[in-house]
Amino acid sequence: MRPPRNLRSVAKRLLSFTRLVQGVNVSAVTSPLVWEHVQPAAARRLLTGAVDAFAERGYQATTTRDIASRAGMSPAALYVHYPSKERLLFEISLYGHNAALEVLRSADAGDTPADRLRSLVSAFTAWHAQHHTIARVVQYELAALSPEHLAEVATIRRAISLQIEQVLTDGMAAGDFAVTDLPGTTLAVLSLSIDVARWYTPHRGDPEALGKLYADLAHRMVQA
């Protein structure tokens, strides 16, 4: 069975957008304004250096010397502010996940479940595009966290999932959404936005436009 014409149109637009960024490898710059809460300035430089290094090289391939060099400091100076490389990753993960959760909570508005879902997906997608460097680290380096730190981050991740799960539940109750697998659909909707961080670059596409596109796609996935 062929998908509806309007759904094929959305898929075609999505494919066209994705092709624009395939094959492009640009190292994004992390704005220090995002980390103004981190004091002193030396600690902030180390964090931003770690974000860029982890996103570019991966956690395992990044050394403390590499992080310190990006911050304009000696390797020994890193341990004045952070006890380990893993602690840097945890601070990045904690901030990134809390920021993403706040984006969802602020976007949960609308007169209908469909309006709310579109608002949530649009904002979540745009955030992962605008902050793709941080998002790439917090989403794809979880396995490097200690069990204790991973458990703390997992609590925030569950809260993020609940934001989407709740609006899907409300849409099902209202008869607006046709969802047979709530956990699976929640994961699918979240994955649409999260995966943007893997391929997005600041020189291709507009985060807000991408957010609207993904919001349209997510709504069509679940509408009754």
Beta strands, then each sheet from edge to edge (+ up, - down):
end
